[in-house]
Amino acid sequence: MDDNERLRSYGKVGFKRPRGPEKAAKLGDAVRQLMDHWVSPRQARFEAVTDLWNQLLPAELSRHCRVADISGGQLKVLADAPAYMHELRLCSSDLLEQLQQRCPKSRIKGIKCAIG
């Protein structure tokens, strides 16, 4: 049996095509499910970290820096200018130590600073 015959036989034996239109998911339902099962729990888990970060950060830096992401044990912080990123790097070890002591469940191992 050549390849073409084999492919035609698959259509006859055991491989049924769905009849009628496929049921499409509503975009709103998909977004709601994403929010309920992934985004909201993650946001709640790290809300304590961002709140503490904002308390620990000196006022001047707080106006120019924000938490962008927490993943893989890394807290990613964006600064709006290179000078503020440099300041963040200077105090990041002290900030990391405070975060690790006061939010041990977050398991933050490092702080990554970037411009953004």
N, C-alpha and C positions, 0 to 999 in steps of 0.2 A: 504494500500500500504506500503510495507516495504521500508527500506532505499535504497536498491539496485535498486528497481523499480523506486523510486523517482529520484535517480541520473540519471538513464537511460532516464527518461522522460524529464529531464532538457535539455539533448542533442537534443531532438526532438522539443521542444517548446521554441522559443524566445532566446535561447542562441546559437548564431552562432559562429562557429570558423572562424577565418580569413582564407580566401583562399589565397594560394600562400605564398611565403616567406615574412616574416615581413620586413619592410623597416628599414634597419640598419642606424644609424647615423654615420657619419664619425667622427673619433676622433678629427681631426683638427678643424672641425666645432664646436664640443662640447667645445673644449678648447678655441677657439676664442670667443664663446658666453660667457663662464665663465669669461674670461678676460674683455670683453667689458661691461658686465652687473654687475659684482661684484668686481673684483680685481682692475681694473683701477679707477673706481670712488672712491673706498675706499682709494686707494693709493693717489690719488689727494687730497682728503679731509684731509688726515693726513700728507701730505708732508710739510705743513707749520709748523706743530708741530715738526717733525724730524729736519727740518732746524733750527728752533729756539733752539731746544734741543742742537744741535751741536754748536750753537753760545754761549749758556749759560754755557755749561759744561766747567770746567777748562781743559786746554790742556792735562794735564797728564791723567785725567779721560777719556777724549775723545778718546784717543788711546786704552783704555782698556774696554770701555763700548759702547753698541749699543742698540738702540731701537729695541725691538723684536716684540712688538704687542701693539695695542691700541684697547681695547674693554671693554665695560661695564663701561666706565669712568675711567678705569685703564690703565696707561702707564706702560708697562712691559719692563724693562731694564735689559739686561744681561751684567754681568761683567765677565772678563776672569780669575779673581782670587778673593779669599775671601777678601783680603786687599782692593781691589778696590770697592767691593760691600759694605764694611764697610764705605769707604769714600763717596760713593753715598748716603748711608743712612744718613750720617751726614749732607749732604747739600741738601737732597731731599725736605725738607719743603720750603727752599728758591727757589729751582728750580720749585716746584709745584706752588708756588705763582706767579712767573714770567710767567709760561706757562698759568695759568688761566687769568692773566691780559692781556697778549699779544695775546693769541689765545682763546678767550672766546667761539667761536663756537665749539671747540673741546670737551668742557664739561668734561675735565679731573678732576677727583675728588681725585685721588691718584696715587702714583708711587710705583710700586712693583719691588723690586730688586731681582735678582737671579743669580746664577752662570751658565754660559753657553758658 
